[in-house]
Amino acid sequence: VKRQYEDEAKRLDPKRHPTVSINRRDDIGMTELLFNRDGIYNDGQPMWEASYWPLLGELKSPPGSVSAIRCKTRNDPERRYGGTGWRCSSTVGLTPEATAVIEIYASQIRHMPAVHKQVNQLFINAKQPSGQ
């Protein structure tokens, strides 16, 4: 993901000074990989893109895949989303060929690990033979 953000930063206008940084976000219990495009949206908010990984454990699915939480904007500690319903998403691997996507509002990202675990458990339970 870091490489993807860095490649995208190289394609942007260098006058905008895009940056890629890694931050420990204890306030939400996650590591943040932040791509700051150094621009402004029409609603006055910075142009961020971010990916998150929980500090306490990974978002794993039964096939063994590990997911990140991808956001079109940064989880803003001051909760400034400009009235826009910014969402973050993560995937749950169902089989090697199929995944489910979970979306959550950016302001609620700290709850994604619990939601991911619940959805994952739902699919595990659905795979068990009936009558047990």
C-alpha positions in Angstrom: 0.0 0.0 0.0 2.9 2.3 0.8 4.4 1.7 -2.6 1.0 2.4 -4.3 0.7 5.7 -2.4 4.3 6.7 -3.3 3.8 5.9 -7.0 0.6 8.0 -7.0 2.5 10.9 -5.3 5.1 10.8 -8.1 2.4 11.2 -10.7 1.0 14.3 -8.9 2.1 17.9 -9.6 5.4 18.3 -7.5 4.3 21.8 -6.6 1.6 20.3 -4.4 4.2 18.4 -2.2 2.3 15.2 -1.7 3.6 13.1 1.2 3.2 9.5 2.5 3.7 8.9 6.2 3.2 6.2 8.7 1.7 7.1 12.1 0.8 5.3 15.3 -2.7 6.4 16.1 -3.3 5.4 19.8 -6.6 7.4 19.8 -8.1 4.8 17.5 -5.8 1.8 18.3 -4.3 1.6 14.7 -1.3 2.2 12.6 -2.1 4.7 9.9 -0.5 4.9 6.4 -1.5 8.4 5.3 -1.3 9.7 1.7 -1.6 13.5 1.9 -2.3 14.8 -1.6 -1.7 18.4 -0.4 -4.9 19.7 -2.0 -8.3 20.8 -0.9 -11.7 19.3 -1.7 -14.6 21.6 -2.6 -15.9 21.4 1.0 -12.6 22.8 2.3 -11.2 19.5 3.7 -7.7 18.2 2.9 -7.3 15.6 0.2 -6.2 12.6 2.2 -6.3 8.9 1.5 -5.4 6.4 4.2 -5.1 2.8 5.2 -5.2 1.4 8.7 -4.2 -1.7 10.6 -5.2 -2.5 14.2 -2.4 -2.3 16.8 -3.9 -5.4 18.6 -4.1 -8.1 16.0 -4.8 -8.4 12.3 -8.1 -8.5 10.4 -7.9 -12.2 9.3 -10.3 -14.3 7.3 -10.6 -18.1 7.3 -8.6 -18.6 4.0 -5.7 -16.9 5.9 -5.8 -13.5 4.2 -5.1 -10.3 6.1 -7.1 -7.1 5.3 -6.3 -3.5 5.8 -8.9 -0.8 6.3 -8.9 1.5 3.3 -10.3 5.0 3.5 -10.9 7.8 1.0 -10.1 10.3 3.7 -8.1 10.2 7.0 -9.8 9.4 10.3 -9.7 13.0 11.5 -9.2 13.3 15.3 -11.3 16.5 15.3 -14.1 14.8 13.3 -14.2 17.3 10.5 -15.8 15.5 7.6 -17.6 18.5 6.0 -21.0 16.8 6.2 -19.8 14.1 3.8 -20.5 10.5 4.5 -16.9 9.4 4.1 -16.5 5.6 4.5 -13.8 3.1 5.1 -13.8 -0.5 3.9 -12.3 -3.8 4.7 -12.7 -7.3 3.2 -13.5 -10.7 4.6 -12.2 -13.6 2.6 -14.9 -16.2 2.1 -13.1 -18.5 -0.3 -9.9 -18.0 -2.4 -12.3 -16.6 -5.1 -14.8 -14.6 -3.1 -14.7 -11.8 -0.6 -17.3 -9.7 1.2 -16.7 -5.9 1.7 -17.6 -4.2 4.9 -18.0 -0.4 4.9 -18.1 1.8 8.0 -18.1 5.6 8.4 -14.6 7.1 8.8 -15.6 8.5 12.2 -16.4 5.0 13.5 -13.2 3.3 12.2 -12.2 2.2 15.7 -15.1 -0.2 15.6 -14.0 -1.9 12.4 -12.0 -4.7 14.1 -15.0 -5.8 16.1 -17.4 -5.6 13.1 -14.8 -7.5 10.9 -14.7 -10.2 13.6 -18.5 -10.5 13.7 -18.9 -10.7 10.0 -16.1 -13.3 9.8 -17.7 -15.4 12.5 -21.1 -15.2 10.7 -19.6 -16.7 7.6 -17.7 -19.4 9.6 -21.0 -20.3 11.3 -22.9 -20.4 8.0 -20.4 -22.9 6.6 -21.0 -25.4 9.4 -23.4 -28.3 8.7 -26.9 -27.8 9.9 -28.1 -29.6 13.0 -25.0 -28.9 15.1 
